[in-house]
Amino acid sequence: MSIWYAICDILPIPMLHWDFMKNALLALLLMAPLFGLMSTMIVTGRMSFFSDALGHSAFTGIAIGSIFGLAFPIWGAVGFSVMFALLFSYVRSRSNQAADTIIGVFSSTAVALGIFVATLGGGSFTKYNKYLIGDILSVTPEEIVLLALVLICVVIFWILFSNRLSLTAIHPQLASSRGIPVGLSQTLFTVAIAVVVTLSISSVGLLILNSLLVLPAASARNVSRNLKEYHLLSVLFALFAGIGGLTVSYYLGSSAGAAISLILAGIFAVTFGLRKVRG
């Protein structure tokens, strides 16, 4: 961290005068490629609503962790979200219901359970507001190290499973006939989404987290001509929105997560217009 602080001190950027802004920028530089890569797999795999459902399950895990007095409720959220993802994969593989129906069942259940646990015994819901809105400015060096480790794991997972997941999403039977373990790939993917969503919830907030996992790839899909451009543009869009959103939040005093989401929405609008022009 001392090296990062020294680099920031050299840069002629007023907002980097503060240590919490240095931490926030570094966290975003790690989260942006994390969201960018996960976004391509989520959009290609048609799992957009599932990432939202996992956010709800993460909130439930935090509430349960708080009830049991965990020093770091976020670890309760990680455990609950992973269990939620595994249960979802199990039910989906053994049901003839459409995926969006199963996601709706799990999402509504997670929301109801989270609110029930949070308000159990007349408890106040307001202490969980920070997880709904998020606060990237409060990120700690320890959380930054954890984000770096998660990013490394996601990059490795993307290298090993990205093409497999794409083929599985397009034609599961063909993927299976080529020896691709469809069930295992999808299960590992759902667990990866669960971990990323849970560890990001306190920084960007549950209410807008799903937009950060969908908009980068959705925007890239509008203008990319091949898979290489698709993945690259998704990461670049996420980086641009992350840095831009942090800058906007600093000068306007707004939520960084909301600013990032709005910039991504603007990027989607622009790329959609370019797609129409090309068409």
KOLTIZA-583829 format. One record per residue (C-alpha): x, z negated, y; residue in three letters. Coordinates in Angstrom, 2 decimals. Layout:
+---------+---------+---------+-----+
|      px |      pz |      py |  aa |
+---------+---------+---------+-----+
|       X |       Z |       Y | ALA |
...
+---------+---------+---------+-----+
# end
This chain:
+---------+---------+---------+-----+
|      px |      pz |      py |  aa |
+---------+---------+---------+-----+
|    0.00 |    0.00 |    0.00 | MET |
|    2.89 |   -0.68 |    2.37 | SER |
|    4.00 |    2.95 |    2.12 | ILE |
|    0.47 |    4.14 |    2.90 | TRP |
|    0.28 |    1.79 |    5.88 | TYR |
|    3.60 |    3.12 |    7.16 | ALA |
|    2.37 |    6.72 |    6.89 | ILE |
|   -0.84 |    5.86 |    8.76 | CYS |
|    1.14 |    4.13 |   11.52 | ASP |
|    3.09 |    7.34 |   12.14 | ILE |
|   -0.08 |    9.43 |   12.51 | LEU |
|   -1.44 |    9.67 |   16.08 | PRO |
|   -4.97 |    8.74 |   15.01 | ILE |
|   -6.50 |    5.78 |   16.90 | PRO |
|   -8.87 |    4.68 |   14.15 | MET |
|   -5.92 |    4.16 |   11.75 | LEU |
|   -4.68 |    1.34 |   13.95 | HIS |
|   -6.82 |   -1.00 |   11.86 | TRP |
|   -5.89 |   -1.98 |    8.30 | ASP |
|   -9.49 |   -1.79 |    7.09 | PHE |
|   -9.67 |    1.83 |    8.26 | MET |
|   -6.44 |    2.62 |    6.43 | LYS |
|   -7.94 |    1.13 |    3.28 | ASN |
|  -11.20 |    3.04 |    3.76 | ALA |
|   -9.41 |    6.36 |    4.27 | LEU |
|   -7.26 |    5.90 |    1.17 | LEU |
|  -10.32 |    4.93 |   -0.86 | ALA |
|  -12.11 |    8.08 |    0.31 | LEU |
|   -9.10 |   10.26 |   -0.51 | LEU |
|   -9.41 |    8.93 |   -4.06 | LEU |
|  -13.20 |    9.00 |   -4.25 | MET |
|  -13.60 |   12.52 |   -2.88 | ALA |
|  -11.86 |   14.35 |   -5.76 | PRO |
|  -13.52 |   11.88 |   -8.12 | LEU |
|  -16.97 |   12.84 |   -6.82 | PHE |
|  -16.00 |   16.51 |   -6.56 | GLY |
|  -14.98 |   16.81 |  -10.20 | LEU |
|  -17.83 |   14.68 |  -11.54 | MET |
|  -20.25 |   16.68 |   -9.41 | SER |
|  -19.33 |   19.97 |  -11.12 | THR |
|  -19.95 |   18.46 |  -14.55 | MET |
|  -23.18 |   16.77 |  -13.46 | ILE |
|  -24.65 |   19.90 |  -11.86 | VAL |
|  -23.55 |   22.19 |  -14.69 | THR |
|  -24.87 |   19.75 |  -17.28 | GLY |
|  -28.20 |   19.37 |  -15.42 | ARG |
|  -27.66 |   15.60 |  -15.17 | MET |
|  -28.45 |   15.10 |  -11.48 | SER |
|  -31.34 |   12.72 |  -12.05 | PHE |
|  -29.38 |   10.82 |  -14.68 | PHE |
|  -26.70 |    9.78 |  -12.17 | SER |
|  -29.49 |    8.40 |   -9.98 | ASP |
|  -30.90 |    6.47 |  -12.94 | ALA |
|  -27.45 |    5.03 |  -13.62 | LEU |
|  -27.31 |    3.78 |  -10.04 | GLY |
|  -30.48 |    1.84 |  -10.69 | HIS |
|  -29.03 |    0.41 |  -13.89 | SER |
|  -25.87 |   -0.58 |  -12.01 | ALA |
|  -27.98 |   -2.55 |   -9.53 | PHE |
|  -29.69 |   -4.29 |  -12.44 | THR |
|  -26.29 |   -5.17 |  -13.90 | GLY |
|  -25.17 |   -6.65 |  -10.58 | ILE |
|  -28.32 |   -8.76 |  -10.40 | ALA |
|  -27.79 |  -10.01 |  -13.96 | ILE |
|  -24.14 |  -10.77 |  -13.22 | GLY |
|  -25.13 |  -12.78 |  -10.16 | SER |
|  -27.75 |  -14.73 |  -12.12 | ILE |
|  -25.12 |  -15.72 |  -14.71 | PHE |
|  -22.66 |  -16.71 |  -11.98 | GLY |
|  -19.99 |  -14.07 |  -12.57 | LEU |
|  -17.23 |  -14.20 |   -9.97 | ALA |
|  -17.30 |  -10.39 |   -9.82 | PHE |
|  -20.86 |   -9.19 |  -10.56 | PRO |
|  -19.63 |   -5.59 |  -10.49 | ILE |
|  -18.18 |   -6.07 |  -13.98 | TRP |
|  -21.61 |   -7.06 |  -15.19 | GLY |
|  -22.85 |   -3.83 |  -13.65 | ALA |
|  -20.17 |   -1.78 |  -15.45 | VAL |
|  -21.09 |   -3.32 |  -18.81 | GLY |
|  -24.83 |   -2.88 |  -18.28 | PHE |
|  -24.46 |    0.72 |  -17.05 | SER |
|  -22.30 |    1.71 |  -20.03 | VAL |
|  -24.85 |    0.13 |  -22.39 | MET |
|  -27.60 |    1.97 |  -20.49 | PHE |
|  -25.74 |    5.29 |  -20.83 | ALA |
|  -25.14 |    4.79 |  -24.57 | LEU |
|  -28.78 |    3.88 |  -25.15 | LEU |
|  -29.90 |    6.94 |  -23.19 | PHE |
|  -27.64 |    9.19 |  -25.28 | SER |
|  -29.02 |    7.65 |  -28.48 | TYR |
|  -32.66 |    8.11 |  -27.46 | VAL |
|  -32.10 |   11.66 |  -26.17 | ARG |
|  -30.42 |   12.76 |  -29.39 | SER |
|  -33.35 |   11.47 |  -31.47 | ARG |
|  -36.28 |   12.52 |  -29.33 | SER |
|  -38.08 |   15.81 |  -28.80 | ASN |
|  -39.00 |   14.79 |  -25.24 | GLN |
|  -37.52 |   16.73 |  -22.32 | ALA |
|  -34.38 |   15.19 |  -20.80 | ALA |
|  -36.03 |   14.63 |  -17.41 | ASP |
|  -38.85 |   12.69 |  -19.10 | THR |
|  -36.41 |   10.36 |  -20.84 | ILE |
|  -34.44 |    9.94 |  -17.61 | ILE |
|  -37.67 |    9.02 |  -15.81 | GLY |
|  -38.44 |    6.38 |  -18.43 | VAL |
|  -34.99 |    4.81 |  -18.18 | PHE |
|  -34.82 |    5.04 |  -14.38 | SER |
|  -38.19 |    3.39 |  -13.78 | SER |
|  -37.38 |    0.67 |  -16.31 | THR |
|  -34.01 |   -0.04 |  -14.69 | ALA |
|  -35.56 |   -0.29 |  -11.21 | VAL |
|  -38.30 |   -2.66 |  -12.39 | ALA |
|  -35.85 |   -4.82 |  -14.35 | LEU |
|  -33.42 |   -4.99 |  -11.42 | GLY |
|  -36.09 |   -6.11 |   -8.96 | ILE |
|  -37.51 |   -8.58 |  -11.50 | PHE |
|  -34.11 |  -10.20 |  -12.14 | VAL |
|  -33.13 |  -10.21 |   -8.44 | ALA |
|  -36.33 |  -12.00 |   -7.42 | THR |
|  -36.54 |  -14.28 |  -10.46 | LEU |
|  -37.42 |  -17.83 |   -9.48 | GLY |
|  -38.26 |  -16.81 |   -5.93 | GLY |
|  -34.76 |  -15.50 |   -5.27 | GLY |
|  -34.02 |  -13.52 |   -2.12 | SER |
|  -33.49 |   -9.78 |   -2.41 | PHE |
|  -31.58 |   -9.54 |    0.88 | THR |
|  -28.23 |  -10.54 |   -0.64 | LYS |
|  -28.26 |   -7.28 |   -2.58 | TYR |
|  -28.75 |   -5.11 |    0.51 | ASN |
|  -25.02 |   -4.33 |    0.68 | LYS |
|  -25.30 |   -2.54 |   -2.66 | TYR |
|  -28.18 |   -0.44 |   -1.36 | LEU |
|  -26.39 |    0.68 |    1.81 | ILE |
|  -22.73 |    0.25 |    0.86 | GLY |
|  -19.73 |   -0.50 |    3.05 | ASP |
|  -16.55 |    1.52 |    2.57 | ILE |
|  -14.88 |   -0.48 |    5.36 | LEU |
|  -14.83 |   -3.59 |    3.18 | SER |
|  -12.94 |   -1.97 |    0.29 | VAL |
|   -9.99 |   -4.06 |   -0.91 | THR |
|   -6.52 |   -2.95 |   -2.12 | PRO |
|   -7.47 |   -4.13 |   -5.62 | GLU |
|  -10.53 |   -1.86 |   -5.61 | GLU |
|   -8.37 |    1.03 |   -4.39 | ILE |
|   -6.02 |    0.57 |   -7.36 | VAL |
|   -9.03 |    0.55 |   -9.68 | LEU |
|  -10.34 |    3.77 |   -8.07 | LEU |
|   -6.95 |    5.39 |   -8.62 | ALA |
|   -7.03 |    4.48 |  -12.32 | LEU |
|  -10.58 |    5.79 |  -12.67 | VAL |
|   -9.60 |    9.04 |  -10.93 | LEU |
|   -6.72 |    9.55 |  -13.39 | ILE |
|   -9.08 |    8.97 |  -16.33 | CYS |
|  -11.70 |   11.37 |  -14.90 | VAL |
|   -9.06 |   14.08 |  -14.33 | VAL |
|   -7.92 |   13.74 |  -17.94 | ILE |
|  -11.54 |   13.81 |  -19.12 | PHE |
|  -12.24 |   16.88 |  -16.95 | TRP |
|   -9.23 |   18.73 |  -18.38 | ILE |
|  -10.24 |   17.95 |  -21.95 | LEU |
|  -14.03 |   18.27 |  -21.78 | PHE |
|  -15.05 |   20.36 |  -18.77 | SER |
|  -15.26 |   23.67 |  -20.64 | ASN |
|  -16.89 |   22.00 |  -23.64 | ARG |
|  -19.55 |   20.41 |  -21.47 | LEU |
|  -20.22 |   23.71 |  -19.71 | SER |
|  -20.74 |   25.53 |  -23.01 | LEU |
|  -22.84 |   22.64 |  -24.34 | THR |
|  -25.09 |   22.78 |  -21.26 | ALA |
|  -25.52 |   26.56 |  -21.51 | ILE |
|  -25.89 |   26.91 |  -25.29 | HIS |
|  -25.70 |   23.72 |  -27.42 | PRO |
|  -26.09 |   25.59 |  -30.71 | GLN |
|  -23.20 |   27.93 |  -29.89 | LEU |
|  -21.03 |   24.98 |  -28.86 | ALA |
|  -21.79 |   23.22 |  -32.12 | SER |
|  -21.04 |   26.36 |  -34.16 | SER |
|  -17.61 |   26.54 |  -32.52 | ARG |
|  -16.75 |   23.04 |  -33.71 | GLY |
|  -17.39 |   21.26 |  -30.43 | ILE |
|  -18.65 |   17.69 |  -31.04 | PRO |
|  -21.70 |   18.08 |  -28.79 | VAL |
|  -23.01 |   14.54 |  -29.26 | GLY |
|  -19.63 |   12.90 |  -28.67 | LEU |
|  -18.90 |   15.03 |  -25.59 | SER |
|  -22.24 |   14.20 |  -24.01 | GLN |
|  -21.90 |   10.50 |  -24.82 | THR |
|  -18.43 |   10.28 |  -23.28 | LEU |
|  -19.74 |   12.15 |  -20.26 | PHE |
|  -22.62 |    9.73 |  -19.73 | THR |
|  -20.24 |    6.78 |  -20.03 | VAL |
|  -17.90 |    8.38 |  -17.47 | ALA |
|  -20.79 |    8.83 |  -15.03 | ILE |
|  -21.80 |    5.20 |  -15.59 | ALA |
|  -18.34 |    3.88 |  -14.70 | VAL |
|  -17.94 |    6.11 |  -11.62 | VAL |
|  -21.41 |    5.29 |  -10.30 | VAL |
|  -20.99 |    1.56 |  -10.83 | THR |
|  -17.58 |    1.27 |   -9.20 | LEU |
|  -18.73 |    3.32 |   -6.19 | SER |
|  -22.01 |    1.58 |   -5.50 | ILE |
|  -20.60 |   -1.13 |   -3.24 | SER |
|  -18.67 |    1.42 |   -1.16 | SER |
|  -21.24 |    4.17 |   -0.56 | VAL |
|  -24.52 |    2.50 |   -1.49 | GLY |
|  -27.16 |    3.09 |   -4.13 | LEU |
|  -29.56 |    4.88 |   -1.79 | LEU |
|  -27.24 |    7.84 |   -1.14 | ILE |
|  -24.84 |    7.70 |   -4.08 | LEU |
|  -26.63 |   10.43 |   -6.01 | ASN |
|  -26.30 |   12.88 |   -3.11 | SER |
|  -22.52 |   12.49 |   -3.23 | LEU |
|  -22.57 |   13.32 |   -6.94 | LEU |
|  -24.74 |   16.43 |   -6.53 | VAL |
|  -24.13 |   18.05 |   -3.14 | LEU |
|  -20.41 |   18.96 |   -3.50 | PRO |
|  -20.98 |   21.08 |   -6.61 | ALA |
|  -24.36 |   22.36 |   -5.43 | ALA |
|  -22.68 |   23.65 |   -2.25 | SER |
|  -19.74 |   25.12 |   -4.17 | ALA |
|  -22.12 |   26.87 |   -6.53 | ARG |
|  -23.68 |   28.73 |   -3.59 | ASN |
|  -20.47 |   30.59 |   -2.71 | VAL |
|  -18.06 |   30.38 |   -5.66 | SER |
|  -17.39 |   33.54 |   -7.65 | ARG |
|  -15.78 |   31.94 |  -10.70 | ASN |
|  -15.24 |   28.53 |  -12.31 | LEU |
|  -11.88 |   28.01 |  -10.61 | LYS |
|  -13.43 |   28.43 |   -7.16 | GLU |
|  -16.40 |   26.31 |   -8.22 | TYR |
|  -14.27 |   23.27 |   -9.05 | HIS |
|  -11.84 |   23.73 |   -6.17 | LEU |
|  -14.53 |   24.13 |   -3.51 | LEU |
|  -16.45 |   21.14 |   -4.85 | SER |
|  -13.38 |   18.91 |   -4.38 | VAL |
|  -12.57 |   20.40 |   -0.96 | LEU |
|  -16.14 |   19.94 |    0.26 | PHE |
|  -16.09 |   16.32 |   -0.90 | ALA |
|  -12.75 |   15.71 |    0.86 | LEU |
|  -13.94 |   17.31 |    4.10 | PHE |
|  -17.17 |   15.32 |    4.08 | ALA |
|  -15.37 |   12.09 |    3.22 | GLY |
|  -12.85 |   12.31 |    6.05 | ILE |
|  -15.45 |   13.66 |    8.47 | GLY |
|  -17.99 |   10.99 |    7.56 | GLY |
|  -15.48 |    8.18 |    8.02 | LEU |
|  -14.49 |    9.57 |   11.43 | THR |
|  -18.12 |    9.91 |   12.53 | VAL |
|  -18.95 |    6.38 |   11.38 | SER |
|  -15.97 |    4.97 |   13.30 | TYR |
|  -16.85 |    6.58 |   16.62 | TYR |
|  -20.65 |    6.28 |   16.36 | LEU |
|  -20.85 |    2.97 |   14.55 | GLY |
|  -22.99 |    4.35 |   11.72 | SER |
|  -22.91 |    3.98 |    7.96 | SER |
|  -19.97 |    5.92 |    6.51 | ALA |
|  -21.83 |    6.72 |    3.30 | GLY |
|  -24.80 |    8.13 |    5.20 | ALA |
|  -22.52 |   10.19 |    7.45 | ALA |
|  -20.72 |   11.63 |    4.42 | ILE |
|  -24.03 |   12.51 |    2.78 | SER |
|  -25.33 |   14.23 |    5.93 | LEU |
|  -22.15 |   16.29 |    6.29 | ILE |
|  -22.48 |   17.36 |    2.66 | LEU |
|  -26.09 |   18.34 |    3.32 | ALA |
|  -24.87 |   20.42 |    6.27 | GLY |
|  -22.28 |   22.09 |    4.06 | ILE |
|  -24.99 |   22.91 |    1.54 | PHE |
|  -27.11 |   24.48 |    4.29 | ALA |
|  -24.18 |   26.60 |    5.51 | VAL |
|  -23.18 |   27.74 |    2.03 | THR |
|  -26.80 |   28.53 |    1.20 | PHE |
|  -26.90 |   30.74 |    4.30 | GLY |
|  -23.69 |   32.46 |    3.23 | LEU |
|  -25.15 |   33.03 |   -0.21 | ARG |
|  -28.15 |   34.72 |    1.37 | LYS |
|  -25.89 |   36.87 |    3.53 | VAL |
|  -23.86 |   37.93 |    0.50 | ARG |
|  -27.02 |   38.69 |   -1.41 | GLY |
+---------+---------+---------+-----+
# end
